[in-house]
Amino acid sequence: MQYVDAHTHRRSPSDSVTSLVNIRITSATEVFETDGICTVGLHPWDVAEDWRDAVDIVEELSGEELVLAIGECGLDRAVNAPWIHQVDAFEYIADLAERVSKPLVIHCVKAHDELLRVHKFIDPNQPWVLHGFVKGADLARQCLDAGMILSFGAAVLKESSSLAEAVRLCPPDRFLLETDTDDVEIRDIYAAVATMRGVPLEDLCATLQQTFDNVFKR
């Protein structure tokens, strides 16, 4: 079976895993190197007064053949990066994704209200992938109703009825799976989600491959 890891920071050595690797860009980035498909973005943890310099680099790299999306970028109220700069940078990057016709991969912590506001303001044509979703069904429904795609990671391996409900309510073409920075196998995440949704693992692999291809235009 073939698996897709839709957001990770390391490429799997397995031929049965397609890894979409995130590359964090800052204003200090001078060299861009990748050994396969990737995303490029200004992480909210890295946002500072010079965020425009970093975004200029992201825009330059967005035309690279192996760059399938912009991100991860977003909003994080749990870090010290200046909030006003985070909001300004995220709005600008979201607009950039529209201009270069690339999906947007989003990091969001304790800021989903602002995320939904920006989504309504931008009204994007490009897919928004909310990575690392760990919340319950109510927020999942809000994000899905807004048109976002949810990406679930290692949190599905823990006992959480609220997250399991969020996983189950997603339409088949509106979610992806990922490892992010966690030391887990994408196969284990797939197995857990297949059980949650009551579908054969083979069917889940086929569905998520199609979703990945549709979102990232492969």
N, C-alpha and C positions, 0 to 999 in steps of 0.2 A: 504493500500500500504506500501511497505517496502522501506526505504531510506538508502543510504550509505553516511556517512560523511567521506570522504577519508582523511581528515587532520584536526584534531581539538586538542584543549588543555583541553577539558573537555568531559566527557562521558555523552551522553544523557540518561536521565532516562526512555525514551520511548522505549517500546518493538518494535516499528516500525522503529527504527533508529539503524543502525550498525555504531558505532563510532570507527575510527582508531585514537587512541590518541597518540600524540607525547610526548615523554619523553626526555628532554634535559639532556645530560650527560656532566659533566665536570671532570677535574682531581680530584676534591674534592668529587665526588660521592662515597658514601660508602654503601648505601642501595638502592636496586632496588625493587620497589613494583609496581604492576599493577593489576587492577581488570578486565582486559580484553585484547583484542588484542591491540597492540601498535607498535610504531616505536621507535628506539633509535638512537641518533646521537649527534654529536658535532655541535651546531649551530655556524655559522660564528661570531655571536656577542660574543661568548665565547672563540674564538680562541686566544691563547696566546703562549708564548714560550714553555710551557709545553703541547702543544696540543697532543703530542704522548702519554702521560700518559692517557689523556681522551680517545683517540682512542683505546688504549689497553683495556679499560673498555668496550667500545662499542663492540669490537671484542669478549670479553668474554661473553657479553650478547646476542650476535647475535644468539647463539644456543638455546636460550630460546624458548619454544614452542609458546608462545604468541607474540613473536617479529616477525612481518611479514615483516619488511623492515628496512633498515638503513636510518637514517635521522630524523629530517631534518638537512641537512648540505648544504654547498654551499659557495657563494661569495656575499659580500655586500660592495660596495664602499662607502656607506653612513654612515659607522660606523668607530670607531677609531681602531678596531682590526687590527694589522699589516698586510698589504696586502700580503707581501711575505709569511707570515705564513698561511694566509687564502688559498692562492693558493696551497702551499705545503700540507696543511691538506686536502683540497678538493681532490687533485689528489690521495693522499694516501687512503682516505676513499672511493673514487670511485673504486679504485682497490680492496679494502677490500670487497665491495659489490659483486664484481665478484668472489672473493675467497670463500665467504660464500654463494654464490648463492642466494642473496636477492636483491629485488628492491631497488632503491635509490630515496629518497624523497628530493627534492632540493629547497632551498631558494636562490633566485637570485635578487639582486637589483643593477641596474646600472652596470652590469657586464656580460651581455649576450654574448658579444663578446668573453670574456674569457671562459664562460661556453661552448660555441660552440667549442672553441679550445680544451678544455679538453675532451669534448665528442669525438671529432675526434681522439685525442691522445689515449684515453682509448679504443675506439671502443667497447663499452660494449655489452655483450650478455643479461645482466639483464635490465629490464625496468628502465628508468629514468622518474620520475614523477616531473614535474616542477610545484610546488604548488603556489597558489596565483597569477596566471597569470592575469595581468591587462593591457597588451600592446595591440597593434593593430594587424591587419591581416598580415602585412609584417613579423613581428618578429614571430608571431604564425606559419606562413608558414615555416620559416627557422627552427624553433624548430621541427615542425612536420616532415619536410623533413629529419631532422637528426635522426628521429626515436623516439623522446620524446613523452610523454603523458602530456597533459596540464590539470591542475586542477584549476577550477574557483571558486571564493568565493563571498563574499558579494558585490564586485564591480559590479556584474551583476544587482544589484538592483538599480543602479544609471543610469542616462541617459548618455550613451556613445555609439555612433554609431560605433566607431572603435573597442571597445571591443565586441559589439554585432556581428560585422562582423567576428571577431576572433572565437567567439563561434559557429557561423554558419558554418564556413569552416572546422571545425574539423570532421573527419570521426567518425561515431558512436562509434567505439571501441578505440578512441584515446583521450578521455577526461574523467575527473571525476569532482565531485563537493565537496565543503568543506565549513566549517564555520571558520576554523582557530581560532583566538582569538576573533572574532566579536560576539557581542551579537545579533545574528540573528538565526532564525530557518532554518534548512536545507530544510524543506518543501518549504519555501519561495524562496530559491535559485533554487530549482527544478522547481517551478512554473514559475519563470522568464525565465529560460533557455528553458523550454518546449514551452513557447510563442515565444521566439526568433527563435527557430528552427522549429516552426510550427508542433510539434508532440504532441500526447496525453500524458498527464502526466503519465499514466499507462505504456505506451511504453517506456518512458524515464527511469522510475524506473527499468523496466526489463532490459533494455540495460546497464544501469550503474551498476547494480548488476552483470551482466555477465562480464563487463569490470573489475570491482573490483576483482571478483573471478579469472579472468585470470591473472591479474597483480600480485596479492598477493598470488596466488597459494592456494586458500582456497578450 
